[in-house]
Amino acid sequence: MASMAGDKAGKFILRVSLGVIILLHGIAKLKGGIDPITGMVTAQGLPAFLAYGVYVGEVLAPVMLIAGFYARIGGALVAINMLFALFLVHRADLLVINPQSGGWAVEFQVLMLCAAITVMLIGPGKAGINEK
């Protein structure tokens, strides 16, 4: 029984921490406006309306994660958002190691991507609104 409780608690911690971290980035995007994102999207030859996807991936999806409301879908949306971030914003850093820290230049983005995929695969854990 203790193992099951630990499993649910671990899922809860992963889901909520991922949601809070990504939501803070989304709040910054809400405050700063969509223009910088639109510029990055259109510079890659993509339609400007795709820039609004950042609000789905960094505001709506994190709220879904925090609430545990269709958390697997929220995880999928964050994962898609992180893939866009990696390839639109951080593409030049994909093979870069930071000489000062020795860390991968995109380790944060990849960690958030992996956490989102994990939530998508394992589900919400405890205290989800629509937990089974």
Chimera marker file (.cmm) of the C-alpha trace (Angstrom):
<marker_set name="trace">
<marker id="1" x="0.000" y="0.000" z="0.000" r="1" g="1" b="0" radius="0.5"/>
<marker id="2" x="2.844" y="2.398" z="0.786" r="1" g="1" b="0" radius="0.5"/>
<marker id="3" x="4.267" y="1.763" z="-2.678" r="1" g="1" b="0" radius="0.5"/>
<marker id="4" x="0.989" y="2.793" z="-4.314" r="1" g="1" b="0" radius="0.5"/>
<marker id="5" x="0.823" y="5.963" z="-2.202" r="1" g="1" b="0" radius="0.5"/>
<marker id="6" x="4.393" y="6.857" z="-3.173" r="1" g="1" b="0" radius="0.5"/>
<marker id="7" x="3.597" y="6.222" z="-6.822" r="1" g="1" b="0" radius="0.5"/>
<marker id="8" x="0.585" y="8.558" z="-6.735" r="1" g="1" b="0" radius="0.5"/>
<marker id="9" x="2.493" y="11.198" z="-4.775" r="1" g="1" b="0" radius="0.5"/>
<marker id="10" x="5.371" y="11.086" z="-7.270" r="1" g="1" b="0" radius="0.5"/>
<marker id="11" x="2.987" y="11.574" z="-10.179" r="1" g="1" b="0" radius="0.5"/>
<marker id="12" x="1.334" y="14.459" z="-8.340" r="1" g="1" b="0" radius="0.5"/>
<marker id="13" x="4.665" y="16.187" z="-7.634" r="1" g="1" b="0" radius="0.5"/>
<marker id="14" x="5.837" y="15.788" z="-11.239" r="1" g="1" b="0" radius="0.5"/>
<marker id="15" x="2.533" y="17.022" z="-12.679" r="1" g="1" b="0" radius="0.5"/>
<marker id="16" x="2.183" y="20.065" z="-10.426" r="1" g="1" b="0" radius="0.5"/>
<marker id="17" x="5.839" y="21.132" z="-10.555" r="1" g="1" b="0" radius="0.5"/>
<marker id="18" x="5.886" y="20.885" z="-14.364" r="1" g="1" b="0" radius="0.5"/>
<marker id="19" x="2.648" y="22.867" z="-14.524" r="1" g="1" b="0" radius="0.5"/>
<marker id="20" x="3.911" y="25.645" z="-12.251" r="1" g="1" b="0" radius="0.5"/>
<marker id="21" x="7.263" y="25.974" z="-14.032" r="1" g="1" b="0" radius="0.5"/>
<marker id="22" x="5.722" y="26.166" z="-17.504" r="1" g="1" b="0" radius="0.5"/>
<marker id="23" x="2.855" y="28.421" z="-16.353" r="1" g="1" b="0" radius="0.5"/>
<marker id="24" x="5.360" y="31.011" z="-15.096" r="1" g="1" b="0" radius="0.5"/>
<marker id="25" x="6.792" y="31.153" z="-18.621" r="1" g="1" b="0" radius="0.5"/>
<marker id="26" x="3.257" y="31.505" z="-19.981" r="1" g="1" b="0" radius="0.5"/>
<marker id="27" x="2.471" y="34.384" z="-17.635" r="1" g="1" b="0" radius="0.5"/>
<marker id="28" x="5.587" y="36.161" z="-18.887" r="1" g="1" b="0" radius="0.5"/>
<marker id="29" x="4.361" y="35.626" z="-22.463" r="1" g="1" b="0" radius="0.5"/>
<marker id="30" x="0.936" y="37.042" z="-21.549" r="1" g="1" b="0" radius="0.5"/>
<marker id="31" x="2.585" y="40.130" z="-20.060" r="1" g="1" b="0" radius="0.5"/>
<marker id="32" x="5.066" y="40.572" z="-22.916" r="1" g="1" b="0" radius="0.5"/>
<marker id="33" x="2.624" y="40.010" z="-25.741" r="1" g="1" b="0" radius="0.5"/>
<marker id="34" x="2.592" y="37.678" z="-28.704" r="1" g="1" b="0" radius="0.5"/>
<marker id="35" x="4.699" y="39.782" z="-31.114" r="1" g="1" b="0" radius="0.5"/>
<marker id="36" x="8.113" y="38.246" z="-30.277" r="1" g="1" b="0" radius="0.5"/>
<marker id="37" x="6.688" y="34.743" z="-30.716" r="1" g="1" b="0" radius="0.5"/>
<marker id="38" x="4.945" y="35.720" z="-33.950" r="1" g="1" b="0" radius="0.5"/>
<marker id="39" x="8.262" y="37.012" z="-35.263" r="1" g="1" b="0" radius="0.5"/>
<marker id="40" x="10.012" y="33.716" z="-34.518" r="1" g="1" b="0" radius="0.5"/>
<marker id="41" x="7.223" y="31.661" z="-36.076" r="1" g="1" b="0" radius="0.5"/>
<marker id="42" x="6.964" y="33.715" z="-39.274" r="1" g="1" b="0" radius="0.5"/>
<marker id="43" x="10.768" y="33.845" z="-39.617" r="1" g="1" b="0" radius="0.5"/>
<marker id="44" x="10.615" y="30.075" z="-40.057" r="1" g="1" b="0" radius="0.5"/>
<marker id="45" x="8.021" y="30.429" z="-42.820" r="1" g="1" b="0" radius="0.5"/>
<marker id="46" x="5.152" y="29.249" z="-40.633" r="1" g="1" b="0" radius="0.5"/>
<marker id="47" x="1.780" y="30.996" z="-40.427" r="1" g="1" b="0" radius="0.5"/>
<marker id="48" x="1.554" y="33.715" z="-37.779" r="1" g="1" b="0" radius="0.5"/>
<marker id="49" x="-1.509" y="32.193" z="-36.080" r="1" g="1" b="0" radius="0.5"/>
<marker id="50" x="0.692" y="29.328" z="-34.823" r="1" g="1" b="0" radius="0.5"/>
<marker id="51" x="2.248" y="31.808" z="-32.386" r="1" g="1" b="0" radius="0.5"/>
<marker id="52" x="-0.950" y="31.652" z="-30.344" r="1" g="1" b="0" radius="0.5"/>
<marker id="53" x="-0.143" y="28.018" z="-29.664" r="1" g="1" b="0" radius="0.5"/>
<marker id="54" x="2.280" y="29.277" z="-27.023" r="1" g="1" b="0" radius="0.5"/>
<marker id="55" x="-0.732" y="30.265" z="-24.928" r="1" g="1" b="0" radius="0.5"/>
<marker id="56" x="-2.124" y="26.751" z="-25.246" r="1" g="1" b="0" radius="0.5"/>
<marker id="57" x="1.222" y="25.164" z="-24.363" r="1" g="1" b="0" radius="0.5"/>
<marker id="58" x="2.283" y="27.589" z="-21.635" r="1" g="1" b="0" radius="0.5"/>
<marker id="59" x="-1.005" y="28.736" z="-20.058" r="1" g="1" b="0" radius="0.5"/>
<marker id="60" x="-3.881" y="26.328" z="-20.751" r="1" g="1" b="0" radius="0.5"/>
<marker id="61" x="-1.878" y="23.082" z="-20.591" r="1" g="1" b="0" radius="0.5"/>
<marker id="62" x="-0.075" y="23.979" z="-17.332" r="1" g="1" b="0" radius="0.5"/>
<marker id="63" x="-3.394" y="24.866" z="-15.693" r="1" g="1" b="0" radius="0.5"/>
<marker id="64" x="-4.678" y="21.457" z="-16.812" r="1" g="1" b="0" radius="0.5"/>
<marker id="65" x="-1.610" y="19.847" z="-15.229" r="1" g="1" b="0" radius="0.5"/>
<marker id="66" x="-1.874" y="21.745" z="-11.957" r="1" g="1" b="0" radius="0.5"/>
<marker id="67" x="-5.576" y="20.934" z="-11.658" r="1" g="1" b="0" radius="0.5"/>
<marker id="68" x="-5.144" y="17.360" z="-12.796" r="1" g="1" b="0" radius="0.5"/>
<marker id="69" x="-7.833" y="17.966" z="-15.403" r="1" g="1" b="0" radius="0.5"/>
<marker id="70" x="-7.100" y="15.766" z="-18.412" r="1" g="1" b="0" radius="0.5"/>
<marker id="71" x="-3.480" y="15.824" z="-17.313" r="1" g="1" b="0" radius="0.5"/>
<marker id="72" x="-2.353" y="13.401" z="-20.014" r="1" g="1" b="0" radius="0.5"/>
<marker id="73" x="-3.639" y="15.807" z="-22.665" r="1" g="1" b="0" radius="0.5"/>
<marker id="74" x="-2.009" y="18.694" z="-20.785" r="1" g="1" b="0" radius="0.5"/>
<marker id="75" x="1.270" y="16.768" z="-20.827" r="1" g="1" b="0" radius="0.5"/>
<marker id="76" x="0.945" y="16.181" z="-24.568" r="1" g="1" b="0" radius="0.5"/>
<marker id="77" x="0.300" y="19.886" z="-25.180" r="1" g="1" b="0" radius="0.5"/>
<marker id="78" x="3.341" y="20.891" z="-23.116" r="1" g="1" b="0" radius="0.5"/>
<marker id="79" x="5.446" y="18.313" z="-24.993" r="1" g="1" b="0" radius="0.5"/>
<marker id="80" x="4.361" y="19.753" z="-28.348" r="1" g="1" b="0" radius="0.5"/>
<marker id="81" x="5.098" y="23.255" z="-27.057" r="1" g="1" b="0" radius="0.5"/>
<marker id="82" x="8.582" y="22.201" z="-25.939" r="1" g="1" b="0" radius="0.5"/>
<marker id="83" x="9.295" y="20.639" z="-29.338" r="1" g="1" b="0" radius="0.5"/>
<marker id="84" x="8.347" y="23.932" z="-30.989" r="1" g="1" b="0" radius="0.5"/>
<marker id="85" x="10.573" y="25.788" z="-28.496" r="1" g="1" b="0" radius="0.5"/>
<marker id="86" x="13.503" y="23.476" z="-29.184" r="1" g="1" b="0" radius="0.5"/>
<marker id="87" x="13.287" y="23.728" z="-32.945" r="1" g="1" b="0" radius="0.5"/>
<marker id="88" x="12.142" y="27.336" z="-33.375" r="1" g="1" b="0" radius="0.5"/>
<marker id="89" x="14.055" y="29.066" z="-30.592" r="1" g="1" b="0" radius="0.5"/>
<marker id="90" x="16.890" y="26.784" z="-29.495" r="1" g="1" b="0" radius="0.5"/>
<marker id="91" x="17.783" y="24.882" z="-32.667" r="1" g="1" b="0" radius="0.5"/>
<marker id="92" x="21.280" y="26.400" z="-32.815" r="1" g="1" b="0" radius="0.5"/>
<marker id="93" x="21.968" y="25.125" z="-29.287" r="1" g="1" b="0" radius="0.5"/>
<marker id="94" x="20.952" y="21.489" z="-29.801" r="1" g="1" b="0" radius="0.5"/>
<marker id="95" x="24.563" y="20.321" z="-30.047" r="1" g="1" b="0" radius="0.5"/>
<marker id="96" x="26.107" y="22.920" z="-27.716" r="1" g="1" b="0" radius="0.5"/>
<marker id="97" x="27.698" y="22.190" z="-24.360" r="1" g="1" b="0" radius="0.5"/>
<marker id="98" x="28.035" y="25.192" z="-22.047" r="1" g="1" b="0" radius="0.5"/>
<marker id="99" x="31.799" y="25.586" z="-21.432" r="1" g="1" b="0" radius="0.5"/>
<marker id="100" x="31.288" y="27.142" z="-17.981" r="1" g="1" b="0" radius="0.5"/>
<marker id="101" x="28.925" y="24.535" z="-16.541" r="1" g="1" b="0" radius="0.5"/>
<marker id="102" x="29.588" y="21.558" z="-18.773" r="1" g="1" b="0" radius="0.5"/>
<marker id="103" x="25.821" y="21.239" z="-19.182" r="1" g="1" b="0" radius="0.5"/>
<marker id="104" x="23.847" y="20.862" z="-22.363" r="1" g="1" b="0" radius="0.5"/>
<marker id="105" x="22.656" y="24.256" z="-23.595" r="1" g="1" b="0" radius="0.5"/>
<marker id="106" x="19.085" y="22.973" z="-23.954" r="1" g="1" b="0" radius="0.5"/>
<marker id="107" x="18.956" y="20.773" z="-20.864" r="1" g="1" b="0" radius="0.5"/>
<marker id="108" x="16.074" y="22.743" z="-19.324" r="1" g="1" b="0" radius="0.5"/>
<marker id="109" x="13.946" y="22.467" z="-22.449" r="1" g="1" b="0" radius="0.5"/>
<marker id="110" x="14.700" y="18.763" z="-22.865" r="1" g="1" b="0" radius="0.5"/>
<marker id="111" x="13.985" y="18.085" z="-19.188" r="1" g="1" b="0" radius="0.5"/>
<marker id="112" x="10.606" y="19.833" z="-19.486" r="1" g="1" b="0" radius="0.5"/>
<marker id="113" x="9.889" y="17.856" z="-22.679" r="1" g="1" b="0" radius="0.5"/>
<marker id="114" x="10.720" y="14.566" z="-20.945" r="1" g="1" b="0" radius="0.5"/>
<marker id="115" x="8.651" y="15.483" z="-17.875" r="1" g="1" b="0" radius="0.5"/>
<marker id="116" x="5.685" y="16.333" z="-20.110" r="1" g="1" b="0" radius="0.5"/>
<marker id="117" x="5.990" y="13.047" z="-22.000" r="1" g="1" b="0" radius="0.5"/>
<marker id="118" x="6.205" y="11.211" z="-18.679" r="1" g="1" b="0" radius="0.5"/>
<marker id="119" x="3.005" y="12.843" z="-17.377" r="1" g="1" b="0" radius="0.5"/>
<marker id="120" x="1.334" y="12.000" z="-20.669" r="1" g="1" b="0" radius="0.5"/>
<marker id="121" x="2.316" y="8.335" z="-20.262" r="1" g="1" b="0" radius="0.5"/>
<marker id="122" x="1.753" y="7.762" z="-16.524" r="1" g="1" b="0" radius="0.5"/>
<marker id="123" x="-1.207" y="9.995" z="-15.772" r="1" g="1" b="0" radius="0.5"/>
<marker id="124" x="-2.018" y="12.526" z="-13.067" r="1" g="1" b="0" radius="0.5"/>
<marker id="125" x="-1.481" y="10.733" z="-9.744" r="1" g="1" b="0" radius="0.5"/>
<marker id="126" x="-3.227" y="12.083" z="-6.655" r="1" g="1" b="0" radius="0.5"/>
<marker id="127" x="-5.718" y="14.895" z="-6.427" r="1" g="1" b="0" radius="0.5"/>
<marker id="128" x="-6.597" y="15.129" z="-10.079" r="1" g="1" b="0" radius="0.5"/>
<marker id="129" x="-9.998" y="16.585" z="-10.901" r="1" g="1" b="0" radius="0.5"/>
<marker id="130" x="-10.905" y="13.698" z="-13.166" r="1" g="1" b="0" radius="0.5"/>
<marker id="131" x="-8.729" y="11.019" z="-11.524" r="1" g="1" b="0" radius="0.5"/>
<marker id="132" x="-10.134" y="7.520" z="-11.862" r="1" g="1" b="0" radius="0.5"/>
<link id1="1" id2="2" r="1" g="1" b="0" radius="0.2"/>
<link id1="2" id2="3" r="1" g="1" b="0" radius="0.2"/>
<link id1="3" id2="4" r="1" g="1" b="0" radius="0.2"/>
<link id1="4" id2="5" r="1" g="1" b="0" radius="0.2"/>
<link id1="5" id2="6" r="1" g="1" b="0" radius="0.2"/>
<link id1="6" id2="7" r="1" g="1" b="0" radius="0.2"/>
<link id1="7" id2="8" r="1" g="1" b="0" radius="0.2"/>
<link id1="8" id2="9" r="1" g="1" b="0" radius="0.2"/>
<link id1="9" id2="10" r="1" g="1" b="0" radius="0.2"/>
<link id1="10" id2="11" r="1" g="1" b="0" radius="0.2"/>
<link id1="11" id2="12" r="1" g="1" b="0" radius="0.2"/>
<link id1="12" id2="13" r="1" g="1" b="0" radius="0.2"/>
<link id1="13" id2="14" r="1" g="1" b="0" radius="0.2"/>
<link id1="14" id2="15" r="1" g="1" b="0" radius="0.2"/>
<link id1="15" id2="16" r="1" g="1" b="0" radius="0.2"/>
<link id1="16" id2="17" r="1" g="1" b="0" radius="0.2"/>
<link id1="17" id2="18" r="1" g="1" b="0" radius="0.2"/>
<link id1="18" id2="19" r="1" g="1" b="0" radius="0.2"/>
<link id1="19" id2="20" r="1" g="1" b="0" radius="0.2"/>
<link id1="20" id2="21" r="1" g="1" b="0" radius="0.2"/>
<link id1="21" id2="22" r="1" g="1" b="0" radius="0.2"/>
<link id1="22" id2="23" r="1" g="1" b="0" radius="0.2"/>
<link id1="23" id2="24" r="1" g="1" b="0" radius="0.2"/>
<link id1="24" id2="25" r="1" g="1" b="0" radius="0.2"/>
<link id1="25" id2="26" r="1" g="1" b="0" radius="0.2"/>
<link id1="26" id2="27" r="1" g="1" b="0" radius="0.2"/>
<link id1="27" id2="28" r="1" g="1" b="0" radius="0.2"/>
<link id1="28" id2="29" r="1" g="1" b="0" radius="0.2"/>
<link id1="29" id2="30" r="1" g="1" b="0" radius="0.2"/>
<link id1="30" id2="31" r="1" g="1" b="0" radius="0.2"/>
<link id1="31" id2="32" r="1" g="1" b="0" radius="0.2"/>
<link id1="32" id2="33" r="1" g="1" b="0" radius="0.2"/>
<link id1="33" id2="34" r="1" g="1" b="0" radius="0.2"/>
<link id1="34" id2="35" r="1" g="1" b="0" radius="0.2"/>
<link id1="35" id2="36" r="1" g="1" b="0" radius="0.2"/>
<link id1="36" id2="37" r="1" g="1" b="0" radius="0.2"/>
<link id1="37" id2="38" r="1" g="1" b="0" radius="0.2"/>
<link id1="38" id2="39" r="1" g="1" b="0" radius="0.2"/>
<link id1="39" id2="40" r="1" g="1" b="0" radius="0.2"/>
<link id1="40" id2="41" r="1" g="1" b="0" radius="0.2"/>
<link id1="41" id2="42" r="1" g="1" b="0" radius="0.2"/>
<link id1="42" id2="43" r="1" g="1" b="0" radius="0.2"/>
<link id1="43" id2="44" r="1" g="1" b="0" radius="0.2"/>
<link id1="44" id2="45" r="1" g="1" b="0" radius="0.2"/>
<link id1="45" id2="46" r="1" g="1" b="0" radius="0.2"/>
<link id1="46" id2="47" r="1" g="1" b="0" radius="0.2"/>
<link id1="47" id2="48" r="1" g="1" b="0" radius="0.2"/>
<link id1="48" id2="49" r="1" g="1" b="0" radius="0.2"/>
<link id1="49" id2="50" r="1" g="1" b="0" radius="0.2"/>
<link id1="50" id2="51" r="1" g="1" b="0" radius="0.2"/>
<link id1="51" id2="52" r="1" g="1" b="0" radius="0.2"/>
<link id1="52" id2="53" r="1" g="1" b="0" radius="0.2"/>
<link id1="53" id2="54" r="1" g="1" b="0" radius="0.2"/>
<link id1="54" id2="55" r="1" g="1" b="0" radius="0.2"/>
<link id1="55" id2="56" r="1" g="1" b="0" radius="0.2"/>
<link id1="56" id2="57" r="1" g="1" b="0" radius="0.2"/>
<link id1="57" id2="58" r="1" g="1" b="0" radius="0.2"/>
<link id1="58" id2="59" r="1" g="1" b="0" radius="0.2"/>
<link id1="59" id2="60" r="1" g="1" b="0" radius="0.2"/>
<link id1="60" id2="61" r="1" g="1" b="0" radius="0.2"/>
<link id1="61" id2="62" r="1" g="1" b="0" radius="0.2"/>
<link id1="62" id2="63" r="1" g="1" b="0" radius="0.2"/>
<link id1="63" id2="64" r="1" g="1" b="0" radius="0.2"/>
<link id1="64" id2="65" r="1" g="1" b="0" radius="0.2"/>
<link id1="65" id2="66" r="1" g="1" b="0" radius="0.2"/>
<link id1="66" id2="67" r="1" g="1" b="0" radius="0.2"/>
<link id1="67" id2="68" r="1" g="1" b="0" radius="0.2"/>
<link id1="68" id2="69" r="1" g="1" b="0" radius="0.2"/>
<link id1="69" id2="70" r="1" g="1" b="0" radius="0.2"/>
<link id1="70" id2="71" r="1" g="1" b="0" radius="0.2"/>
<link id1="71" id2="72" r="1" g="1" b="0" radius="0.2"/>
<link id1="72" id2="73" r="1" g="1" b="0" radius="0.2"/>
<link id1="73" id2="74" r="1" g="1" b="0" radius="0.2"/>
<link id1="74" id2="75" r="1" g="1" b="0" radius="0.2"/>
<link id1="75" id2="76" r="1" g="1" b="0" radius="0.2"/>
<link id1="76" id2="77" r="1" g="1" b="0" radius="0.2"/>
<link id1="77" id2="78" r="1" g="1" b="0" radius="0.2"/>
<link id1="78" id2="79" r="1" g="1" b="0" radius="0.2"/>
<link id1="79" id2="80" r="1" g="1" b="0" radius="0.2"/>
<link id1="80" id2="81" r="1" g="1" b="0" radius="0.2"/>
<link id1="81" id2="82" r="1" g="1" b="0" radius="0.2"/>
<link id1="82" id2="83" r="1" g="1" b="0" radius="0.2"/>
<link id1="83" id2="84" r="1" g="1" b="0" radius="0.2"/>
<link id1="84" id2="85" r="1" g="1" b="0" radius="0.2"/>
<link id1="85" id2="86" r="1" g="1" b="0" radius="0.2"/>
<link id1="86" id2="87" r="1" g="1" b="0" radius="0.2"/>
<link id1="87" id2="88" r="1" g="1" b="0" radius="0.2"/>
<link id1="88" id2="89" r="1" g="1" b="0" radius="0.2"/>
<link id1="89" id2="90" r="1" g="1" b="0" radius="0.2"/>
<link id1="90" id2="91" r="1" g="1" b="0" radius="0.2"/>
<link id1="91" id2="92" r="1" g="1" b="0" radius="0.2"/>
<link id1="92" id2="93" r="1" g="1" b="0" radius="0.2"/>
<link id1="93" id2="94" r="1" g="1" b="0" radius="0.2"/>
<link id1="94" id2="95" r="1" g="1" b="0" radius="0.2"/>
<link id1="95" id2="96" r="1" g="1" b="0" radius="0.2"/>
<link id1="96" id2="97" r="1" g="1" b="0" radius="0.2"/>
<link id1="97" id2="98" r="1" g="1" b="0" radius="0.2"/>
<link id1="98" id2="99" r="1" g="1" b="0" radius="0.2"/>
<link id1="99" id2="100" r="1" g="1" b="0" radius="0.2"/>
<link id1="100" id2="101" r="1" g="1" b="0" radius="0.2"/>
<link id1="101" id2="102" r="1" g="1" b="0" radius="0.2"/>
<link id1="102" id2="103" r="1" g="1" b="0" radius="0.2"/>
<link id1="103" id2="104" r="1" g="1" b="0" radius="0.2"/>
<link id1="104" id2="105" r="1" g="1" b="0" radius="0.2"/>
<link id1="105" id2="106" r="1" g="1" b="0" radius="0.2"/>
<link id1="106" id2="107" r="1" g="1" b="0" radius="0.2"/>
<link id1="107" id2="108" r="1" g="1" b="0" radius="0.2"/>
<link id1="108" id2="109" r="1" g="1" b="0" radius="0.2"/>
<link id1="109" id2="110" r="1" g="1" b="0" radius="0.2"/>
<link id1="110" id2="111" r="1" g="1" b="0" radius="0.2"/>
<link id1="111" id2="112" r="1" g="1" b="0" radius="0.2"/>
<link id1="112" id2="113" r="1" g="1" b="0" radius="0.2"/>
<link id1="113" id2="114" r="1" g="1" b="0" radius="0.2"/>
<link id1="114" id2="115" r="1" g="1" b="0" radius="0.2"/>
<link id1="115" id2="116" r="1" g="1" b="0" radius="0.2"/>
<link id1="116" id2="117" r="1" g="1" b="0" radius="0.2"/>
<link id1="117" id2="118" r="1" g="1" b="0" radius="0.2"/>
<link id1="118" id2="119" r="1" g="1" b="0" radius="0.2"/>
<link id1="119" id2="120" r="1" g="1" b="0" radius="0.2"/>
<link id1="120" id2="121" r="1" g="1" b="0" radius="0.2"/>
<link id1="121" id2="122" r="1" g="1" b="0" radius="0.2"/>
<link id1="122" id2="123" r="1" g="1" b="0" radius="0.2"/>
<link id1="123" id2="124" r="1" g="1" b="0" radius="0.2"/>
<link id1="124" id2="125" r="1" g="1" b="0" radius="0.2"/>
<link id1="125" id2="126" r="1" g="1" b="0" radius="0.2"/>
<link id1="126" id2="127" r="1" g="1" b="0" radius="0.2"/>
<link id1="127" id2="128" r="1" g="1" b="0" radius="0.2"/>
<link id1="128" id2="129" r="1" g="1" b="0" radius="0.2"/>
<link id1="129" id2="130" r="1" g="1" b="0" radius="0.2"/>
<link id1="130" id2="131" r="1" g="1" b="0" radius="0.2"/>
<link id1="131" id2="132" r="1" g="1" b="0" radius="0.2"/>
</marker_set>
